[in-house]
Amino acid sequence: MDLELISHDKEGADLYSAQMEARLNAISPVLAQESVWNKSLLDETPCFVNEYIADRSPISFVGIPETPSLEVKLYWANLLSDPRMNSQSIVQRRRLPMSWLMACCENTLQKFGVTCIADIPHPEFPQKGSIGPNKKGHNKDLIAHFMLFDENPNRAMVKIQYTKSGELKEKEYTSPQITVVGDFHKKIIIQRDQFKSLRKRNILLFDDLYSEYHVRYKDLQKQKSSYANLYQFPEWLRDAVREHIVDKVTHGELGPKTLTGYVARLKHFSNFMHETFERPSPSSITDVIIGDMFVDWGNAKGLYGRNWYTDTLAMLATAARKWPDIWPSLTVSGRSSKKIKNVHYKEGLGRLGYAQEGGGRAYSQRIVDELYFAVKHAPSPTPCVFTLIMGAGMRSEDGHAILFDCLDEDPNDADFMLLTFWQSKVSKWNVKPLHKNNKDHAQIINAIEEQRSAVIKRHGKKTKYLFPVFNGTHESFTSPAYTMGEIKKQCVSTGVLSDDGSPLSFSWHPLRHTKGTSMAKDGHDILSIMMELGHASPDMATAYINNRLELKKKALLQNGGGRFYTIEGEVDESVANLLVRKGQIRATRVCGGACTMPAQIGDWCEHANACYTCKHYRADAKDVDFFKNEKGAVINLIEEQQEELVALQENQQSRMSEITGRRLAKNKEIYKRLNDIVSSIEADGQYQGREQQARKTSLEDK
């Protein structure tokens, strides 16, 4: 049954109370009945983790009317179960609002003309939806009403310092001792919405949509649980948006980090419809409206990119499939997005020029030097985070969320240490070797070891993260936004300027471009840059290169002269160029070398471990030690298979002996090819190669 909670309806109000009682009884049978929660009662409730309710200061609900009392009890039950709220200050800050509710709850409800706290209007959750930007903040009338409470002293405004346009600014905010009443109000609205089934909720909690498979997303929710707010959409559009979002999340097409932005882009369509029609509805939607008018509207607004349009098309397609009698089936395709003006590219630059300027988004050496000086004065752990991200080229969140045990000795080489960190964008671990005698690497090692010592000194133990932040007893990691703000302040104080002379607007990602561009200038090849920065493909690494000449020079100076060998031991001079081509990577890196099949016949090989017998394989001269190890492994395998073949033949297992015989023959062929490759490389490319019969791909091909 759909749990529609309409407080003005008698049945709806009774249902709401019954749901709250059931939820409280599921936690502990006594919570709904008791008007005073003392320490012994709370200690007997296993899910409560808060340690700051003392015998002399129980939580009292005396004087609060029945339905609001259940709302506030459920609010406290959720708070006491949350390790992020396990602190004395959080409990103490809520004592005065509880005294206010016990004394003034009934009068407050009468003031707003409602019978429960969840029905008091909230600017973020308008029942009919909203047009334009979603409004943030609490109900100002409710906050003002609380400030008039006799026991509430006058509290000074809180001043927060920040940077804007290269200048230090200051803004005043209402004291959190007052806005805590807004927390009661907001959390009670959210908890009521959760009584609906998932496909009917207008507040979709991330915890109900995602599992811990999405690494770190729970730790990112430092103080409050994230959610998607569908109350910002008009009623006629909510079901379509909800169905589309839940469907994409279910199929793994929408992660927790992109969901908020996805919902915000769909809001553009809502605003367009309400600016275009007096009473918009699904029946108003046509191909012309979406294919022409919506595009023109977005161009006039200067909307960024194309996702605001393509995401809307996908949502409308979902609605048409789910409710074909209500939502129209459109013939508009994604090709309509080609009419969108790409306003995020510089005028006249275009997509190709924008990509080629990737290296230009890096900081110059002068800026890097001045940043190092400025960051020294920033509060801990900002200097250490800066050193780590600058030295390793990590993405900002990955650098801030690095684990305490990220650095270990290399078990195979005493001169190296191994830095291990999780890359959230490509969902895999990256292991970076750090040479102890390398100046830059030694700086990273020292910074990590000093930070470890500081953490243990402060917390008395190892933590999960290297840069921990605790909310209650819940550990998270330092926010990139916080450290970026601190660096911006130092940039203003020390006068760091961009290359055009304007105040530097620091952000983390240009440090990654700086690392990639620096490696390219030093002559590192595409594979080195790809592995260093943790890219999923060589094409991504080329975005950081703005000096191809030095890259080619380096390739000629490396061991083997940048040569790649065929399985016959012959040199193929074209592969190095094919590997670094931007736009179309015509050869693909594989273990120990490269595969040219995509360049030669436009296909892809799906046969694992067949490279060494494939005419499209090219062995990289730099990896001679790898091939020697492979030879040893194949010899051991051949010996084992020979023994296995004899045993199968003796047992007259003809089918298995036939299969093993074929495998043995293939491995002998692999050994022969590996021997040819090693011999050719050690002879320093004495074979000059011969013409390939397959069509060659030219770097000038279009």
GUDO-809416 format. One record per residue (C-alpha): y negated, z, x. Coordinates in steps of 0.05 Angstrom, whole numbers, plus 5000, padded with zeros to 4 digits. Layout:
BEGIN
YZX
...
% end
This chain:
BEGIN
500050005000
493049835025
489250485036
482350285011
478050895020
472350874969
469451574965
465651454900
472351314866
476251944846
482951654865
480151404931
477252084949
483752434932
487651924973
483052045033
484052795030
491652705023
491752255084
487852745127
492453325105
498552915122
495852735190
494153465205
500953705180
504353205226
500953555284
502154265259
503354515187
498155065193
492154665215
490154415146
490755105114
487555545167
479955615165
479655925235
483355615294
484356165345
487256105415
494356325395
494555795340
492255255388
497055475443
502855385393
500854655382
504354245436
499753635434
493354045446
491354005520
484454325518
484254985556
477355235536
478255565468
478056315482
480456895440
473257125428
470656425408
475456085359
473655455321
471355645251
470855195190
468655735141
463255495092
464654745100
466754405034
474054185027
473753445044
468553505101
472654095127
478853645132
474653115166
472053605218
478953905229
481853225243
475953085290
477653725329
485053575329
483752905362
478853215411
483553775432
489153265443
485052835489
485353015564
478652665573
475553215530
478853795568
472654125595
468554745578
461954365571
464853895518
467254475476
460954885484
456454295466
459854265398
458954995380
451854915352
453554305309
459454705280
454655275262
450054755229
455754455189
458055135165
450955305142
448154635120
453854145107
453254145031
445654045034
446453485084
451453115040
446753194980
440952915022
444952275035
448052254965
455252274990
461252734985
464152655055
461452555125
464751875133
460351605076
453751765111
451051085132
451750895206
447750325238
453850075277
458450045216
454549725158
459149645098
456248965079
455648725151
449548535191
445747915215
443147855286
444948325343
449348915326
445149555324
446950115371
445550855364
446451415313
443551525244
436551755261
435652125196
442052525209
439652695280
432852905253
436053345199
440153705253
433953815296
430854215238
436554715240
433655415252
438355565310
436954905346
431755015401
426854485423
430054075477
426553635528
427952885530
432652655585
429552175636
433951635667
431651215726
433750485733
431449825764
428649215729
425548595759
425548915828
421949545805
424050255791
423450425717
424351065677
426651145605
427151755560
433151915517
434552455465
438253045494
445953005488
445553705460
442553375398
446052705395
452853055396
452153085320
452252335321
458952375358
461852785300
459252265251
461651655289
468651915306
469852125234
468151425210
472951125261
478551605245
477951445170
478550705183
485150815220
488551025155
488650295135
494149825159
492449445222
491348795185
486149135141
482249545191
475049385209
475249825271
480849585317
482350095371
484649785436
490050315441
493250015379
492849305406
494849385479
500149745520
499750005591
502449325612
495049145616
493849525680
488050015684
485249885614
486550605592
483350885655
477350435642
476150815577
473051395614
470151805557
470951405493
476450965466
474550235463
474749855398
472949195365
467949305309
468748815251
463549175208
458348745245
461148135207
459547995134
465148165085
466947425072
468547315146
472047965166
479147775145
478847115183
476147435247
481248005243
487147545231
485147095289
484047665338
490548035322
494347375325
491647215394
492947915420
500047905392
501547255430
498447515495
492547035493
486947555492
486648135540
482848795534
477348585583
475747945545
476448185473
469448485468
466147835492
470647425446
468347815385
461047755406
461746995411
464546955340
458347325317
454346695334
457946325279
456346885229
448946865247
448846105242
451946115172
447046635146
441046265176
443445615144
445745845075
442846355027
449846565006
454846315058
462246285043
468445895066
466845365014
460345215051
464044985113
464844235126
466143775185
458743605189
456744335187
461344515245
461443865284
453943725283
449544275254
453044855289
452644495356
445244335346
443945065327
447445315390
443744825434
437045055404
438945775419
440945605490
447745915483
451745995547
457745545561
462245255507
466745825487
462146045431
463845375398
471245285416
472946005398
469845895329
473945255320
480245645336
478446205288
477045705231
483845375245
487346045239
483846205173
485645515145
493045635162
493046335133
489046215070
489245465055
486745564984
480345915010
478745625078
477944875089
482244485137
477344145185
478343505225
473243705278
476443735347
474544075412
471443415434
465243595394
463844115448
461843545494
455243515456
453544215479
448044265531
450544635593
444445065601
447745515652
447644945703
441144815740
437344235709
439943585737
445443935777
451343835730
458244135735
460243805800
453844005835
454544705807
461444775837
459244495904
453745015907
458945575905
457845745977
450345785964
451546375919
453446785980
448547256014
445547036080
447047436143
440047736141
441148006070
447948276089
444948656149
439348946106
444349136052
448549516102
442349906123
440150046051
447050256026
447550796080
442551216039
446251125972
450251715945
457751755958
462251375949
457650775945
457450646021
465050656027
465850195967
460949705997
464549696064
471249586030
468949015984
464748686037
470348716089
476148506044
472548045995
475548405935
473148315863
468648895845
473349265797
479249175843
475349495900
473050085857
480050195827
483850175893
489150725898
488851325944
495251095978
492650395990
493150416066
499650486105
502150356175
505649686184
512949876194
514149246235
507949236279
504349846308
497949446317
497049336243
495849726179
497149456110
491849496055
495049415986
490949315922
492049055852
488448415831
486848455758
484847725748
491447435772
495648055755
499148145822
498848575884
495548335947
497448606015
492148506069
494048636142
488649006181
488748956257
486849626288
483349296347
479248836303
472149106296
471348916222
478349156204
477349816242
471049936200
475149866136
480650326162
475650866183
471950826117
478450926077
480851496120
474051856115
474051766040
481152046035
478952666073
472852756028
477152695965
482153215989
476553686011
473253625942
479353635897
484353995941
489753465931
491252725933
488552345872
490951715839
484751315858
481051295924
474351355887
476351835830
472152055771
474752605725
473152665651
476453305631
483253265665
483652515657
482652135722
479051465724
475451095779
468151015797
464650485754
462249845789
456049895744
454350575773
454950375846
451149725832
445550125801
445150585861
444949985909
439449665868
435250295874
436250295950
434449555953
427849705919
426450315963
427849946028
424749286006
430748826010
428648115991
432547495972
431846866014
426246605969
422147235981
423147555913
426248255905
433748215912
437548305847
444048575877
450748455844
457748535871
460747845863
456347485915
459647925967
466147565951
462746895959
459847156025
466747336050
469746656031
463946256059
464146656123
471546516132
470345766121
464745756173
469446096222
474345526211
479745876170
483945386131
484645366056
491145766056
488046326097
482146376050
486746345989
491146916015
485247336039
481547305972
487847315929
486946655894
492246355848
491345655877
488245295936
483244965889
480045635874
479145775948
475345125959
469745385915
467545845971
467245306025
460544986041
461944766112
467944286114
466444026184
468044686218
474344746176
476944076203
475144266274
479044906268
485144526242
485144096305
484744706351
490445096318
497545106344
500744436330
494044086324
494144146247
500443726244
505543716188
512643466200
517543096155
524743336151
526542786200
521843106251
516342586244
508842736240
505042606175
497742596194
495042566122
497543226095
492143686125
486843276091
490643266025
491144026027
483644146031
481243625981
476543925927
477643735855
484743455864
489443825910
494143255928
499143675967
501844365948
503344945994
510645175996
514345656042
513045446114
509444796097
507144336042
510143895988
506943205979
510743005917
504643085871
500942605917
506542095924
509542015855
505442455809
511342915793
513443635807
519843875839
523544415798
529344495847
528645165882
530445215956
531344465963
525044346004
528544286071
532543686048
526943356009
523242746038
516742996008
516843646047
512143746107
513244306156
507144656183
507244686259
504045386257
510245676223
515445536277
517646266278
518846236204
523545646212
527245986268
528546586222
530746116168
535845796215
538846486230
539346646156
542545976139
547746066196
549846736166
550346426098
554545846124
559446326157
560146736092
561146106050
566445836098
570446486091
569446476015
571745746011
578245906049
579646486002
578446065940
583045505965
588545995981
588046275910
588145565882
581445655847
579844915849
573544925806
570145475845
572445205912
569344525894
562644855876
562745285940
564444675981
558344305955
553944905969
556744956039
555444216052
548244286027
547044896071
549744526132
544843966117
539244476110
541044776178
540844086210
533943946180
531344626203
533844486273
530243806272
523844136249
524044686303
525744186358
520143716337
514944266335
517044566402
516543856432
509243866411
509543286363
513042766407
515042376345
509341956319
512341816250
513441166213
510640836149
512541166083
515340716029
511941105973
504640975957
499941405998
494041755967
487341625999
481742136002
477241595974
481441525910
477541665848
% end
